[in-house]
Amino acid sequence: MWHPNTTFANPEFLWGLLLIPVLVFWYIRRQKQLASDLRFPTLSAFAAVKPTWRERLRHLPAVLRMIVIAAVVVALARPQTSSQGENIYTEGIDIALLLDISGSMLAEDFHPNRIVAAKAVAEDFVKGRAHDRIGLVIFAGQSFTQCPMTLDYRVLTGLLKQVKPGMVEDGTAIGMAIAQGVNRLKESNADIWHPDLHGRRRNRRRSAVPRADSLWHPLSECAGGRRREDAHHHCGSDRRAVFPC
């Protein structure tokens, strides 16, 4: 299939395609010269004679030669394809999700339990993002990074689904988790834009979002109301923000 952006490095060779109609004309004329005329009073004697496959395909070698010549000419012209692209700049924020996987997250005050409900909320949150880099830190008695900052939400949600209680020793080291989440944000290599002569400003926004047993009830309140509005305000105005929703 011919690509619409095809160009030729040596387009002058394409003039060689004009040889094809000349060769076709010469071949037809030569076939007529090779044929001999014989007069018969009637053709009824030849009515039952069927042409053989050799007679039906007698022009095939000439057709193949024309195709080969055309292919050689096009190859000498060196067809090339090129693709066009553009740089699209988008603005996003760096987010560190902190998920508590201690034994208390198995409590069934949420259906079916807290850990499953928290993972579902976190997954819905990730699906709602577009250009934000998100990382995942899990903790109980200790904390570690389950997923570094990434734009690959498919990988992130896959690692999120693998999280379960018992992966680390039990406990609720939320302070350690917040510190590790903040460290992940500090390691971000996103650009920071400072005020210019026209007063324009663009910040690299960073947020750490803990999902812990100790913050579970404030989290449930963050579905609507003042807490969520305050948290959103801090997220949008500060370069680094730590809030429980």
Secondary structure, DSSP 8 states (H G I E B T S, - for coil): ---TTEEESSGGGGGGGGHHHHHHHHHHHHHHHH------S-SGGGTT----HHHHTTTHHHHHHHHHHHHHHHHHH-EEE-----------EEEEEEEE-SGGGG-TTSSS-HHHHHHHHHHHHHHT-SS-EEEEEEESSSEEEEEEEES-HHHHHHHHHT--TTSS-SS--HHHHHHHHHHHHHT-----B---TT---B--EEEEEEE-GGGHHHHHHTTSSHHHHHHHHHHHH-SEEE---
